[in-house]
Amino acid sequence: MTETWPVLRYEDGVPIYACANHPDRETTLRCNRCGKPICTDCAVLTDVGYRCKECVYELENRFYHAQPRHVVVSLVAAAGLGFIGGILAMPIAHFIGFWSILVAFPVAGALAEGIWRAGARHRARRLNLYAALVVAFTGLMGILVGLLFFPRGLLFGLILLGITVTTVYGRLR
């Protein structure tokens, strides 16, 4: 690794640099991958030490390899499963009431698994957020359709939807 960053001064033999992103801040901290001087606001703690945000982003890109078609298929699956789940949540909530919360967790996990498999198990940045929003919107539409036939299940139907949305968000990360 060659020195490409100018040293401002030395204190007790330790070089003091200007942060690469904030030139008005002095720092002794450097990215352990590229050597760029970084202040504490720019540093990201990893398992192997501090790195700059650019290096962390570059390394994370190895995990996010979904093509646009994978994202579209995942979101279409989220829309379909969210709508069907919203419709089915109403009779479940209507007939078993409070106990429907116990049913919500495995059903929400299965729904998240279905979305993930529909996208061929590829990851994309913020796919979990987009899928959760799609499930929330289409699930709410499904609940409104189910409300026509099962009007007493609204409260627990919304609770089931909330559990499903948070599970999808968490499982697709």
Secondary structure, DSSP 8 states (H G I E B T S, - for coil): ----S-EEEEETTEEEEE-SS-TTSEE--B-TTT--B--TTTEEEETTEEEEHHHHHHHHTTT----HHHHHHHHHHHHHHHHHHHHHHHHHHHHHGGGHHHHHHHHHHHHHHHHHHHTTT---TTHHHHHHHHHHHHHHHHHHHHHTT-GGGHHHHHHHHHHHHHHHHHHT-
